[in-house]
Amino acid sequence: MADKRWIGGAADVAQVDHVTPANVYFDDSFEITLADDTGASDTISFTATAASVQNVVEGLAAAAAAAKAAGTAPWDAVTVTEDDTKVIITADTAGVPFYVTTSTTDGGGTDNQTLTRSEGTANSGDNDYNTAANWSPAGVPEAADDVYFENDDTDILYGLDQSAVDLSSFNVAQSFTGTLGTTSAYLQIDADDVRIGYHNGPGRPSGSSRIRLDLGSNECDTVIENAGTASSTSDCAINLLANNSSSDVEIRKGKVGLGNLYGETATFGVVMIHYTSNPRSDCEVYVGAGVTLTTIYTAGVTRIEGLVTTINAMYGTLTTEGANGYTAVNVYGAAANLNAAGTIATLKGYNGAVIDLTKSHIARTVTDTKLEPGAKLITDESYVTHTNGIESIAGGGKITYQAA
């Protein structure tokens, strides 16, 4: 176990990989799959027309050249040559890595053909997580390490799949102003604890404009103390994915998306959005349509499209949208605009609650509706069915019906 601190600054070196066939038999098929950190992936193949290594490397090099000429990503970012014994893949841009996997299919011979990838020159670059010189002490983080991003502005754009390394903790200070992940790819990590936006010194550092973390399938507890400002007003400075119903998230300040980008899916446990000195604006949290979580406590501005078992609207403004229903919605000192089309099994308003069911003209059902003294409910008889009526506990609560 060690402390690893990101420092960036490594020299840019172009990656070179070698791919070598062996035991070639007529009609054996050889495949090379090339991938990059943007998510692009493409496979070229060649079926041996002669029982020779030279035949295969020439065929694969020709297929790669054709893919590059056609602008097929990521072949368009490398140059492929051959020397009669092996295929040589070289990055066109120093510091930008690529990833090679190989496979073969027997053509009817002895089925002992191989296609082996080996390293010619390792990628090096100041934006590459996998470059040892970017870390202090030198070396890419390993299992049980504590990782820190502090007082640096170097973006991490490459080497984004770190999901196989079980870190003890992953820490991003508010003084880190680089970015983690790209507009199209998340930094994938496996850590027991994640802490983002902490700052214990003087001044008010701006934080990162883009932190995209995929926390993976193992349990992870995340605390977000602050966030930077996203470069686009339509995005969040922090976007998280997870795939574990015990992965809890605590948000104290900032604009945060949970599986909020188009087409994303994610699973979380409990999400706690804290009351702050300005509970209506210090936090903005967006829960995407493909998200499942157990319980959420809301404050600030919260918008939920995903599937949540229990919503506790504590402060600020809550808006629900989409098709999902909820087992329980408890509204305390918040304004709740409940527009989602699914059924709410139990809706309860407490003192200070303002519950509005009139901002959507989608037919929907609330099975049990209960209001305590000091709660206000605005409902629409044309679109909302209260199956068991509306119960005013201790004679409390104010009900306003919008005319049919």
PANU-202392 format. One record per atom (N, C-alpha, C): residue in one letter; x, y, z. Coordinates in steps of 0.001 Angstrom, whole numbers, padded with zeros to 6 digits, always signed. Layout:
# PANU-202392
AXYZ...
This chain:
# PANU-202392
M+000845-001193+000000M+000000+000000+000000M+000875+001235+000000A+000562+002195-000885A+001363+003413-000996A+000471+004577-001382D+000942+005792-001090D+000303+007004-001580D+000862+007303-002962K-000014+007473-003949K+000391+007805-005302K-000227+009140-005682R+000620+010087-006080R+000151+011422-006431R+000403+011699-007901W-000648+012147-008573W-000551+012477-009986W+000220+013785-010146I+001260+013778-010998I+002038+014987-011246I+002085+015344-012731G+001724+014398-013621G+001773+014666-015052G+003185+014970-015522G+003294+015554-016693G+004573+016047-017182G+005443+015052-017911A+004987+013810-018094A+005824+012823-018785A+006016+013213-020254A+007178+012860-020799A+007468+013138-022204A+006569+012293-023105D+006205+012857-024257D+005369+012144-025213D+006226+011217-026084V+005879+009944-026093V+006576+008942-026897V+005529+008131-027646A+005757+007913-028939A+004797+007171-029749A+004868+005676-029453Q+003724+005072-029276Q+003622+003643-029021Q+003889+002840-030290V+004587+001711-030118V+004797+000764-031209V+004481-000636-030682D+003594-001347-031368D+003284-002730-031029D+003675-003645-032181H+004065-004864-031827H+004374-005891-032827H+003341-007004-032723V+002892-007506-033869V+001953-008624-033900V+002543-009695-034811T+002775-010878-034230T+003530-011914-034928T+002720-013196-035063P+002502-013670-036304P+001832-014961-036500P+002829-016116-036449A+002329-017291-036167A+003169-018497-036177A+002292-019705-036494N+002955-020756-036961N+002291-022027-037273N+001134-021830-038260V+001420-021081-039313V+000390-020736-040292V+000074-021938-041184Y-001231-022160-041387Y-001700-023200-042293Y-002688-022565-043260F-002736-023061-044462F-003672-022555-045469F-005096-022501-044917D-005771-021350-045117D-007151-021081-044682D-007275-020745-043200D-006190-020712-042444D-006257-020158-041081D-006605-018677-041165S-007420-018210-040226S-007808-016802-040192S-007136-016109-039005F-006655-014882-039249F-005938-014111-038229F-006608-012735-038093E-006925-012357-036849E-007660-011120-036605E-006905-010221-035622I-006895-008926-035906I-006354-007919-034993I-007468-006928-034676T-007749-006758-033401T-008716-005749-032958T-007967-004589-032342L-008242-003395-032845L-007604-002172-032357L-008654-001334-031653A-008316-000814-030477A-009242+000020-029715A-008501+001243-029198D-009284+002272-028817D-008679+003456-028213D-009533+003909-027038D-009151+005009-026411D-009841+005457-025206D-011134+006218-025488T-011457+006463-026749T-012726+007102-027069T-013860+006095-027137G-013509+004807-027078G-014505+003756-027231G-014548+003182-028626A-013768+003745-029552A-013724+003204-030910A-012995+001869-030914S-013492+000927-031716S-012875-000394-031830S-013207-000963-033205D-012227-001609-033829D-012466-002197-035139D-011517-003379-035335T-012007-004394-036042T-011229-005603-036267T-010942-005779-037754I-009674-006035-038073I-009296-006436-039422I-008934-007917-039386S-009027-008576-040538S-008696-010003-040572S-008100-010366-041921F-007392-011470-041924F-006843-012010-043172F-006837-013526-043071T-007287-014170-044135T-007269-015624-044210T-006101-016062-045078A-005259-016886-044504A-004015-017268-045182A-004297-017942-046524T-003616-017454-047551T-003701-018061-048886T-002470-018903-049188A-001543-018925-048222A-000356-019770-048298A+000077-020090-046877A+000767-021162-046704A+001186-021586-045367A+002495-020895-044994S+002423-019564-044891S+003647-018829-044545S+003316-017609-043702V+004233-017274-042809V+004103-016079-041979V+004074-014830-042847Q+004934-014772-043853Q+004998-013602-044727Q+003651-013328-045380N+002967-014367-045808N+001662-014215-046436N+000677-013528-045485V+000709-013919-044217V-000237-013366-043237V+000106-011923-042891V+001380-011616-042632V+001712-010245-042232V+001455-009273-043389E+001712-009703-044614E+001420-008840-045755E-000089-008620-045901G-000864-009680-045692G-002315-009553-045785G-002908-008672-044706L-002430-008825-043465L-002924-007997-042369L-002521-006536-042555A-001289-006290-042991A-000842-004917-043211A-001670-004250-044306A-002004-004998-045344A-002833-004444-046410A-004243-004124-045904A-004799-004993-045075A-006129-004749-044514A-006124-003517-043619A-005053-003349-042838A-004943-002177-041971A-004813-000900-042787A-004030-000955-043853A-003862+000217-044714A-005187+000608-045358A-005981-000383-045746A-007287-000092-046336A-008228+000548-045310A-008178+000060-044064A-009017+000644-043014A-008621+002088-042733K-007324+002356-042735K-006847+003726-042512K-007281+004633-043665A-007131+004153-044872A-007507+004956-046040A-009003+005261-046041A-009804+004348-045494A-011249+004546-045435A-011660+005436-044269G-010678+005816-043433G-010983+006663-042275G-011645+005921-041139T-011423+004599-041064T-012042+003787-040013T-011291+003946-038705A-011976+004463-037681A-011363+004607-036362A-011321+003247-035675P-010240+002973-034916P-009072+003822-034670P-007885+003557-035601W-008120+002799-036692W-007020+002551-037637W-006530+003847-038281D-007390+004865-038319D-006986+006129-038921D-005996+006907-038060A-005719+006399-036848A-004791+007090-035949A-003464+006353-035796V-003248+005300-036594V-001997+004540-036536V-001487+004304-037951T-000208+003935-038029T+000389+003511-039294T+000867+002081-039136V+000481+001217-040083V+000820-000200-039993V+001786-000562-041127T+002882-001181-040745T+003868-001688-041702T+004154-003152-041359E+005041-003772-042172E+005429-005159-041878E+006850-005402-042404D+007506-006404-041828D+008885-006716-042239D+009034-008180-042649D+007945-008774-043113D+007868-010181-043536D+007775-011160-042373T+008080-010708-041153T+007975-011604-040000T+006916-011148-038989K+006585-009886-039034K+005625-009360-038056K+004958-008108-038615V+003771-007798-038033V+003062-006554-038299V+003528-005522-037278I+003798-004310-037738I+004292-003241-036869I+003259-002122-036860I+002690-001829-035680I+001655-000801-035532I+002257+000370-034754T+002248+001557-035343T+002858+002739-034737T+001824+003846-034613A+001737+004441-033442A+000809+005557-033229A+001234+006758-034057D+000276+007418-034683D+000586+008622-035454D+000893+009815-034552T+000330+009810-033352T+000534+010921-032417T+001201+010405-031152A+002365+010926-030851A+003074+010528-029628A+002235+010891-028403G+002167+009956-027478G+001426+010197-026247G-000008+009734-026279V-000497+009302-027454V-001866+008803-027575V-001812+007291-027752P-002250+006521-026760P-002100+005064-026818P-003183+004391-027654F-002925+003154-027992F-003929+002278-028598F-003828+000929-027903Y-004818+000072-028159Y-004898-001203-027454Y-005175-002307-028467V-004316-003340-028445V-004375-004411-029432V-004753-005727-028764T-005722-006425-029349T-005993-007820-028996T-006010-008628-030285T-005702-009903-030177T-005607-010755-031359T-006409-012036-031165S-006763-012639-032285S-007437-013935-032241S-007163-014670-033547T-007402-015968-033541T-007225-016785-034748T-008365-017784-034857T-008578-018256-036078T-009571-019294-036334T-008929-020351-037216D-009047-021594-036797D-008422-022684-037544D-009082-022870-038910G-008252-023092-039904G-008765-023293-041251G-008810-024744-041682G-008569-025643-040763G-008638-027060-041098G-007314-027774-040971G-006311-027110-040406G-005010-027735-040220G-004896-028351-038845T-003769-028143-038199T-003516-028744-036886T-004018-027879-035731D-004619-026723-036035D-005203-025815-035051D-004197-025398-033982N-002973-025129-034402N-001969-024622-033462N-001455-023244-033894Q-002184-022594-034814Q-001782-021266-035264Q-001896-020263-034112T-001026-019250-034107T-001055-018211-033081T-000844-016852-033725L-001293-015828-033001L-001057-014437-033388L-000787-013687-032095T+000457-013281-031896T+000893-012782-030596T+001242-011302-030665R+000687-010559-029742R+001022-009134-029610R+002170-008982-028634S+003151-008139-028956S+004244-007816-028038S+004524-006315-028112E+005132-005814-027080E+005410-004377-026985E+006718-004045-027662G+006657-003108-028602G+007880-002579-029182G+008353-001380-028391T+007511-000351-028321T+007775+000843-027518T+006503+001201-026775A+006598+001322-025472A+005420+001656-024674A+005020+003109-024894N+003710+003357-024888N+003249+004739-024959N+003704+005508-023725S+004027+006767-023926S+004310+007672-022818S+003718+009027-023164G+003054+009648-022186G+002480+010957-022416G+001938+011545-021132D+001894+012870-021062D+001484+013498-019805D-000023+013458-019583N-000790+012906-020530N-002231+012725-020334N-002608+011267-020128D-001610+010391-019954D-001848+008951-019890D-001712+008441-018456Y-002810+007945-017892Y-002809+007379-016545Y-001780+006264-016421N-001564+005506-017502N-000675+004338-017460N+000803+004675-017584T+001165+005933-017673T+002572+006314-017785T+003180+006487-016399A+004183+005674-016083A+004752+005647-014734A+005303+006988-014302A+005887+007742-015246A+006525+009019-014897A+005524+010098-014508N+004243+009856-014719N+003225+010836-014323N+002852+010738-012855W+003492+009828-012126W+003125+009590-010737W+004322+009791-009816S+004027+010193-008602S+005055+010325-007562S+004606+009554-006323P+005452+008605-005867P+006662+008110-006522P+006324+007430-007847A+007318+007323-008714A+007109+006826-010066A+006487+005439-010044G+005558+005222-010940G+004893+003929-011046G+003392+004098-011064V+002727+003380-011926V+001274+003426-012020V+000669+002824-010755P-000401+003428-010200P-001009+002892-008981P-001353+001417-009070E-001161+000736-007936E-001432-000686-007835E-002490-000940-006772A-002868-002201-006623A-003885-002576-005651A-003516-002081-004252A-004530-001574-003540A-004437-001093-002161A-003775+000278-002042D-003389+000892-003157D-002814+002238-003094D-003902+003275-002817D-003463+004418-002256D-004304+005606-002128D-003855+006603-003184V-004778+007010-004049V-004448+007844-005201V-004936+009270-004952Y-004075+010258-005311Y-004400+011666-005062Y-004177+012498-006320F-005149+013355-006611F-005025+014375-007649F-005147+015725-006955E-004029+016433-006848E-003996+017689-006107E-003027+018665-006772N-003401+019968-006760N-002482+021032-007187N-001861+020756-008560D-002683+020377-009510D-002194+020078-010850D-003308+020387-011839D-002924+020644-013091D-003926+020968-014108D-003815+020084-015341T-003155+018934-015202T-002960+018038-016341T-004169+017126-016522D-004723+017110-017729D-005877+016266-018027D-005481+014797-018103I-006360+013919-017625I-006189+012474-017796I-007172+012034-018873L-006632+011751-020055L-007447+011452-021226L-007284+010023-021723Y-006209+009354-021301Y-005875+008034-021840Y-005566+007068-020693G-005567+005776-021018G-005378+004763-019978G-006553+004749-019025L-007764+004916-019558L-008932+005170-018718L-009523+003922-018072D-009192+002745-018565D-009740+001530-017959D-008809+001030-016860Q-009094+001451-015639Q-008341+001023-014452Q-009199+000149-013541S-010232-000444-014108S-011206-001181-013312S-010643-002437-012658A-009505-002929-013136A-008931-004158-012573A-008032-003896-011369V-007795-002625-011033V-006893-002274-009934V-007724-001860-008730D-007698-002649-007665D-008514-002419-006471D-007804-001430-005548L-008123-000155-005704L-007500+000887-004890L-008153+000965-003518S-007379+001437-002555S-007951+001705-001245S-008811+002957-001285S-008286+004031-001891S-009060+005264-002005S-008641+006033-003244F-009547+006896-003699F-009326+007722-004888F-009769+009126-004511N-008822+010081-004536N-009064+011400-003958N-008756+012499-004973V-009729+013393-005187V-009570+014493-006130V-009837+015794-005379A-008781+016575-005133A-008922+017822-004401A-009531+018909-005278Q-010083+019939-004652Q-010595+021087-005397Q-009460+021847-006084S-008237+021640-005625S-007077+022291-006239S-006637+021607-007533F-007229+020438-007843F-006952+019793-009123F-007883+020387-010170T-007305+020999-011195T-008117+021688-012203T-008011+021042-013581G-007335+019902-013671G-007368+019133-014901G-008692+018401-015025T-008811+017545-016029T-010034+016773-016217T-009746+015289-016084L-010762+014547-015656L-010691+013091-015556L-011718+012509-016513G-011246+011773-017529G-012141+011266-018544G-012305+012270-019672T-013012+011845-020700T-013223+012678-021877T-014711+012923-022064T-015058+013649-023107T-016471+013890-023385T-017204+012620-023790S-016450+011575-024155S-017083+010341-024601S-016713+009115-023777A-015831+009264-022799A-015367+008090-022045A-015091+008447-020594Y-015446+007533-019714Y-015231+007690-018274Y-013882+007090-017866L-013298+007626-016809L-012202+006964-016125L-012827+005875-015257Q-012476+004615-015540Q-013053+003482-014824Q-012130+003087-013680I-012664+003094-012466I-011846+002784-011304I-012553+001759-010425D-011775+001186-009512D-012297+000302-008473D-011650+000762-007180A-012421+001466-006352A-011877+001991-005098A-012895+001801-003978D-012403+001573-002779D-013305+001424-001638D-013969+002750-001294D-013197+003841-001400D-013699+005162-001047D-013247+006173-002083V-014162+007085-002442V-013857+008181-003361V-014217+009494-002678R-013303+010453-002785R-013531+011772-002193R-013191+012821-003242I-014122+013745-003486I-013960+014740-004534I-014241+016135-003970G-013383+017094-004340G-013655+018500-004050G-013263+018988-002670Y-012433+018250-001961Y-012011+018700-000634Y-010949+019786-000762H-010907+020692+000216H-009899+021755+000231H-009714+022224+001662N-008485+022134+002143N-008193+022483+003535N-007294+023710+003667G-006901+024313+002546G-005970+025428+002598G-006634+026757+002323P-005832+027798+002127P-006377+029127+001847P-006882+029224+000408G-007617+030294+000134G-008098+030542-001214G-009305+029706-001573R-009765+029899-002803R-010933+029178-003303R-010608+028579-004673P-009943+027448-004702P-009611+026837-005993P-010871+026501-006775S-010745+026542-008109S-011928+026426-008967S-012392+024996-009178G-011526+024022-008960G-011898+022633-009184G-011865+022258-010658S-012176+021015-010925S-012141+020476-012284S-013445+020773-013018S-013322+021098-014307S-014520+021333-015113S-015143+020035-015613R-014421+018918-015499R-014974+017632-015943R-014362+016491-015157I-015181+015852-014339I-014797+014616-013666I-015838+013576-014036R-015413+012577-014805R-016298+011490-015185R-015698+010192-014666L-016353+009631-013657L-015866+008424-013008L-016899+007318-013099D-016445+006148-013537D-017244+004938-013487D-016711+004114-012320L-017519+003989-011270L-017081+003354-010029L-017150+001832-010092G-017728+001295-011152G-017704-000149-011356G-018716-000915-010529S-018506-002227-010454S-019478-003125-009841S-019188-003448-008384N-018039-003048-007879N-017751-003283-006466N-018263-002126-005619E-018563-002408-004352E-019106-001379-003462E-018118-000231-003281C-018635+000985-003368C-017799+002174-003238C-018610+003267-002573D-018024+003926-001579D-018661+005065-000930D-018007+006347-001426T-018837+007274-001917T-018335+008496-002533T-018840+009715-001767V-017926+010646-001487V-018274+011921-000866V-017837+013034-001803I-018788+013889-002197I-018493+015043-003034I-018653+016289-002177E-017525+016942-001870E-017559+018129-001027E-017772+019398-001825N-017367+019383-003079N-017531+020558-003935N-017304+020115-005370A-017677+020960-006302A-017460+020680-007716A-017008+021954-008403G-016350+021787-009538G-015986+022926-010354G-017173+023364-011195T-016882+024145-012226T-017913+024611-013156T-017693+023943-014502A-018698+023254-014985A-018579+022557-016270A-018380+023555-017395S-017644+023127-018422S-017385+024004-019559S-018650+024275-020360S-019668+023414-020225S-020945+023610-020890S-022042+023732-019846T-022932+024692-020048T-024024+024882-019087T-025010+023725-019117S-024956+022902-020156S-025873+021763-020264S-025288+020482-019673D-024121+020576-019044D-023473+019406-018463D-023176+019663-016997C-022873+018588-016291C-022447+018684-014889C-020933+018598-014825A-020337+019261-013842A-018896+019168-013654A-018496+017765-013217I-019389+017091-012497I-019117+015729-012029I-020223+014810-012533N-019823+013742-013217N-020751+012697-013639N-020251+011365-013107L-021147+010606-012476L-020779+009322-011886L-021622+008197-012472L-020976+007034-012621L-021655+005787-012893L-021255+004786-011811A-022117+003843-011537A-021804+002742-010626A-022727+001588-010970N-022380+000405-010459N-023210-000765-010716N-023258-001646-009477N-023640-001011-008352N-023718-001746-007099N-024751-001067-006207S-025719-001818-005736S-026806-001237-004932S-026363-000855-003530S-025092-001097-003197S-024544-000655-001913S-023562+000507-002076S-023429+001021-003288S-022543+002163-003522S-023298+003444-003211D-022944+004058-002082D-023639+005256-001603D-022896+006509-002035V-023656+007604-002224V-023094+008875-002645V-023590+009970-001714E-022661+010775-001217E-022985+011915-000369E-022545+013184-001106I-023471+014116-001309I-023188+015327-002083I-023419+016540-001198R-022362+017328-001016R-022438+018496-000141R-022544+019810-000898K-022014+019829-002117K-022084+021049-002918K-021692+020713-004345G-022326+021377-005316G-021908+021214-006693G-023003+020678-007590K-022704+020664-008880K-023611+020194-009919K-023158+018792-010316V-024015+017796-010039V-023620+016394-010153V-024661+015631-010961G-024185+014821-011908G-025060+013925-012655G-024809+012487-012257L-025862+011745-012001L-025778+010315-011711L-026415+009579-012881G-025570+008978-013736G-026080+008305-014919G-026975+009206-015744N-026607+010471-015844N-027490+011483-016412N-027323+011679-017910L-026254+011142-018494L-026023+011337-019916L-026824+010329-020729Y-027121+010678-021953Y-028034+009898-022787Y-027593+008435-022902G-028532+007539-022642G-028307+006115-022822G-027577+005432-021687E-027204+006159-020642E-026446+005543-019541E-027354+004744-018616T-026785+003713-018015T-027449+002968-016951T-026521+002917-015750A-027094+002889-014563A-026288+002867-013345A-027140+002391-012180T-026468+001855-011170T-027132+001429-009939T-026373+001984-008752F-027095+002662-007857F-026523+003196-006620F-027354+002705-005448G-026847+002941-004237G-027580+002617-003031G-028326+003825-002517V-027769+004473-001480V-028365+005660-000870V-027643+006899-001371V-028403+007885-001808V-027851+009172-002220V-028316+010216-001222M-027355+010875-000592M-027653+011893+000420M-027177+013242-000094I-028120+014160-000339I-027781+015526-000737I-027961+016389+000495H-026885+017048+000909H-026887+017708+002203H-027550+019072+002195Y-028164+019387+003316Y-028603+020752+003590Y-027359+021629+003731T-027373+022785+003094T-026255+023716+003190T-026779+025092+003587S-025872+026079+003614S-026279+027437+003981S-027241+028027+002956N-027220+027483+001741N-028138+027932+000700N-028776+026698+000071P-029717+026079+000778P-030188+024750+000376P-030915+024717-000951R-031312+025857-001496R-032040+025851-002751R-031134+025949-003972S-029838+026235-003762S-029001+026424-004940S-027593+025850-004832D-027151+025468-003649D-025779+024989-003513D-025557+023648-004212C-026596+022852-004338C-026484+021554-005003C-027470+021477-006161E-026997+020929-007271E-027873+020540-008372E-027540+019086-008691V-028528+018221-008591V-028297+016802-008806V-029329+016275-009804Y-028825+015545-010794Y-029665+015030-011865Y-029505+013517-011930V-030606+012801-011751V-030617+011336-011761V-031245+010892-013072G-030451+010228-013919G-030880+009869-015261G-031918+008763-015310A-032540+008621-016487A-033641+007676-016665A-033207+006224-016506G-031934+005922-016751G-031453+004553-016652G-030847+004208-015306V-031121+005016-014297V-030541+004821-012968V-031532+004115-012045T-031027+003182-011254T-031795+002564-010171T-031073+002859-008868L-031804+003385-007893L-031207+003578-006573L-032239+003308-005493T-031738+003059-004296T-032607+002625-003203T-033344+003797-002569T-032576+004768-002088T-033152+005894-001350T-032394+007154-001695I-033128+008271-001825I-032477+009561-002037I-033054+010576-001064Y-032173+011386-000482Y-032542+012523+000352Y-032175+013773-000441T-033159+014598-000782T-032915+015691-001703T-032808+017035-000999A-032006+017920-001595A-031883+019323-001207A-031399+020060-002440G-031414+021400-002377G-031027+022152-003553G-032004+021889-004681V-031479+021766-005899V-032291+021454-007076V-032031+020002-007447T-033066+019168-007407T-032923+017750-007722T-033946+017366-008781R-033460+016695-009830R-034346+016230-010895R-034136+014724-011053I-035214+013971-010942I-035135+012515-010959I-035955+011970-012118E-035292+011175-012975E-035998+010403-013988E-035894+008907-013708G-034902+008506-012927G-034630+007096-012704G-035598+006443-011743L-035343+005163-011488L-036176+004354-010611L-035636+004430-009189V-036378+005066-008300V-035988+005242-006905V-037046+004596-006029T-036632+003789-005093T-037606+003147-004213T-038244+004162-003278T-037406+004939-002577T-037913+005917-001609T-037282+007275-001856I-038112+008298-001995I-037655+009682-002126I-038011+010420-000848N-037008+011030-000225N-037212+011907+000917N-036808+013316+000494A-037795+014162+000175A-037520+015520-000298A-037398+016425+000926M-036153+016765+001271M-035900+017470+002524M-035988+018988+002371Y-035279+019539+001362Y-035201+020994+001176Y-035114+021286-000320G-035280+022553-000678G-035094+022952-002059G-036248+022517-002948T-035919+022199-004203T-036932+021859-005199T-036652+020480-005789L-037647+019634-005744L-037576+018306-006348L-038508+018269-007550T-038013+017715-008669T-038845+017476-009842T-038653+016035-010288T-039760+015322-010480T-039676+013976-011042T-040261+013992-012451E-039624+013221-013335E-040070+013119-014718E-039953+011655-015144G-040427+011357-016351G-040267+010022-016892G-041411+009103-016553A-041146+007801-016654A-042205+006790-016566A-042210+006030-015254N-041261+006258-014373N-041119+005420-013187N-042083+005810-012080G-042428+004823-011249G-043190+005057-010033G-042296+004878-008820Y-042857+005118-007634Y-042063+005098-006407Y-042856+004402-005305T-042145+003660-004470T-042798+003033-003327T-043245+004078-002319A-042371+005072-002057A-042714+006113-001094A-042083+007434-001504V-042877+008503-001433V-042365+009864-001596V-042765+010636-000344N-041764+011036+000426N-041980+011797+001648N-041449+013208+001437V-042321+014210+001533V-041931+015588+001271V-041934+016342+002591Y-040762+016846+002946Y-040608+017587+004200Y-040588+019086+003876G-039466+019784+004023G-039423+021215+003762G-039040+021529+002344A-039664+020895+001380A-039290+021054-000026A-040516+021354-000867A-040257+021907-002049A-041285+022027-003073A-041091+020862-004033A-042117+020042-004200A-042003+018829-005004A-042966+018895-006176N-042403+018886-007385N-043194+018839-008605N-043137+017412-009128L-044208+016661-008906L-044200+015229-009185L-044886+014978-010521N-044066+014863-011564N-044573+014742-012925N-044428+013339-013514A-043692+012451-012841A-043443+011119-013384A-044754+010355-013549A-044815+009526-014588A-046071+008871-014950A-046396+007651-014106G-045407+007073-013432G-045649+005849-012671G-046439+006095-011399T-046919+005008-010814T-047724+005086-009592T-046856+005365-008373I-047335+006258-007515I-046726+006482-006200I-047550+005690-005194A-046929+004728-004543A-047681+003900-003588A-048107+004713-002374T-047147+005472-001803T-047461+006312-000645T-046835+007680-000825L-047676+008713-000761L-047219+010094-000819L-047600+010765+000489K-046570+011336+001162K-046841+011958+002451K-046192+013326+002509G-046985+014331+002924G-046476+015685+003076G-046413+016091+004530Y-045275+016668+004904Y-045063+017124+006281Y-045106+018651+006330N-045015+019204+007519N-045051+020648+007689N-043994+021332+006823G-044395+022275+005981G-043476+022977+005101G-043448+022430+003689A-044094+021297+003466A-044096+020689+002140A-045068+021402+001207V-044655+021563-000041V-045547+022027-001111V-045466+020991-002232I-046531+020249-002421I-046550+019162-003394I-047459+019563-004548D-046906+019563-005756D-047652+020002-006929D-047747+018848-007931L-048969+018416-008193L-049217+017339-009156L-049840+017848-010452T-049795+019158-010671T-050535+019753-011785T-049667+020148-012969K-048370+019910-012913K-047492+020391-013983K-047262+019370-015084S-048001+018270-015027S-047964+017266-016087S-049389+016837-016399H-049692+016689-017679H-051005+016228-018085H-050962+014765-018500I-050168+014000-017767I-050114+012551-017949I-050944+011907-016842A-051830+010997-017194A-052640+010319-016192A-051752+009502-015272R-051971+009634-013971R-051163+008894-013013R-051941+008685-011724T-051373+007816-010879T-052102+007361-009694T-051243+007496-008455V-051880+007956-007370V-051280+007919-006037V-052181+007030-005188T-051645+005951-004669T-052479+005002-003932T-052898+005567-002585D-051929+005933-001746D-052215+006512-000429D-051603+007900-000350T-052443+008891-000031T-051990+010278+000094T-052291+010761+001497K-051238+011245+002176K-051409+011678+003565K-050758+013041+003756L-051490+013953+004414L-050974+015299+004669L-050996+015583+006161E-049858+016033+006680E-049781+016488+008056E-050027+017993+008100P-050318+018555+009286P-050528+020001+009398P-049335+020771+008839G-049635+021816+008055G-048572+022634+007482G-048158+022212+006094A-048676+021106+005582A-048363+020646+004232A-049403+021177+003249K-048974+021357+002010K-049860+021857+000969K-049794+020923-000234L-050967+020530-000732L-051064+019677-001898L-051878+020374-002979I-051323+020434-004172I-052048+020953-005332I-052217+019782-006287T-053442+019410-006572T-053674+018229-007394T-054653+018533-008512D-054752+017641-009459D-055534+017850-010676D-056490+016685-010841E-057786+016952-010704E-058776+015883-010763E-058873+015251-012152S-058399+015969-013172S-058491+015434-014536S-057446+014363-014814Y-056306+014453-014150Y-055185+013578-014512Y-054665+012717-013355V-054990+013082-012125V-054432+012379-010969V-055545+011661-010218T-055337+010368-010003T-056280+009566-009222T-055661+009260-007868H-056341+009661-006805H-055933+009318-005439H-056784+008119-005022T-056241+006930-005176T-057019+005696-005050T-057767+005615-003736N-057093+005901-002647N-057706+005809-001323N-058046+007173-000743G-058249+008139-001620G-058562+009487-001161G-057338+010189-000604I-057581+011334+000017I-056513+012127+000627I-056796+012228+002115E-055865+011724+002911E-056034+011715+004366E-055320+012905+004985S-056076+013715+005712S-055488+014834+006449S-055249+014382+007884I-054004+014193+008228I-053648+013704+009559I-053854+014825+010574A-054583+014547+011634A-054878+015527+012675A-055545+016762+012084G-056311+016546+011026G-057034+017656+010404G-056135+018646+009700G-054891+018270+009427G-053932+019219+008863G-053826+019127+007366G-053054+020075+006803G-052793+020079+005372G-053808+020897+004604K-053314+021518+003544K-054173+022315+002680K-054197+021682+001300I-055405+021515+000763I-055561+020863-000529I-056175+021854-001509T-055545+021992-002652T-056082+022831-003733T-056314+021952-004943Y-057550+021974-005444Y-057887+021188-006619Y-057889+022076-007846Q-057134+021655-008857Q-057218+022362-010137Q-058457+021894-010865A-059205+022815-011405A-060487+022471-012024A-060318+021524-013194A-061249+020599-013350A-061229+019641-014444A-061492+020345-015765
